[in-house]
Amino acid sequence: MTHTFKTTFVKPKQSQVHQQLLGFASQYAWQTLTEQYCLYRVDGQAPHQQGWIRVKQYTKGTFWVQAQTAEGLAHLLKNLGLAVPADQELSTASLPSNALPSVNASPNFPYMGCDESGKGDYFGPLVTAGVLIETAQQGAALKALGVADSKTLNDAKIEALAHEILGIVGQQAVGFVVLMPEAYNSTYTQYQQQKKNLNHLLAKMHARCVAGVLAKRAEPTAGVPLTVIVDQFGNERYLKDSFAQQNITTAAVTLIQQTKAERHLAVAAASIVARYKFVALMRELSTQWGVHIPFGANPIVLKVAKGLVATHGRDVLGKVAKLHFKTTLQV
């Protein structure tokens, strides 16, 4: 069961509460993460063994807190000086109980999981990744490592886990498809002209990723389709069509699309290696342009974008950023 609190803040209050949260960094061990349509998001652990806690401030004003326990939620609200309105109870039904899912209830081995990274970041590439777990022994080893949804881990832990994952399942069981900003912008423009959207592009990238791993698979079980689980991001038809375009048949693959699919071990592993690849490529961009390229789509990102344009000219944006974000209009 999870516990959720929602309210709406005007802009001055949004900034004030954000500063308050950062002031509790040592108490909650906040990890700053990025999410589309959010000014900020932090995940952490409530003190006194009160479970995990997640906070988001949406751009349209909604302030949202979710916690594993009612005590953890109440503790944070008290620290922030917030009271639950008399006409609003703390909701245990606003979001599913697996919003921070445990890695359980996965299909029989072998199976493959897919996820992406960079979708909500103005700067940097879009990355999709797939991880194939062939045996229960590999699965047990990954679970023992603490493989979990990358959104619950910091980047140092992700980097360490990514290397361990590659060591356990092998390079042949991991696939990446990467669109760096210039290729991303060109492809996205083509899709717009065809009346398609980002979800169509993601579907194609996931299908290419799966096809790449299937091509490297040494000894598939004859006559038994491989289960592939993808974190659902759009109409299921997009993925089915993209699989068909890659000549991936239903005889070869059983496709499952689920929300919160990171609860499955292979999808959690894919989320980790996708994030690892994305972070590594962001570091390369930072080195190339001589400035720290930040994550997300927020005021810091806008400031860096303006600085890059001032130094290198406006054409630089197409080389480092996803131009369809509204941030481009603000630079």
Secondary structure as UniProt FT lines:
FT   STRAND          3..8
FT   HELIX           11..23
FT   HELIX           25..28
FT   STRAND          31..33
FT   TURN            36..37
FT   STRAND          38..45
FT   TURN            47..49
FT   STRAND          52..58
FT   TURN            59..60
FT   STRAND          62..67
FT   HELIX           70..79
FT   TURN            80..81
FT   TURN            86..87
FT   TURN            97..98
FT   STRAND          111..117
FT   TURN            119..120
FT   STRAND          126..133
FT   HELIX           136..145
FT   HELIX           150..152
FT   HELIX           155..169
FT   HELIX           171..173
FT   STRAND          174..179
FT   HELIX           181..193
FT   TURN            194..195
FT   HELIX           198..216
FT   TURN            222..223
FT   STRAND          226..231
FT   HELIX           236..245
FT   TURN            246..247
FT   TURN            250..252
FT   STRAND          253..258
FT   TURN            259..260
FT   HELIX           261..263
FT   HELIX           265..289
FT   HELIX           299..312
FT   HELIX           314..316
FT   HELIX           317..320
FT   TURN            323..324
FT   HELIX           327..330
//
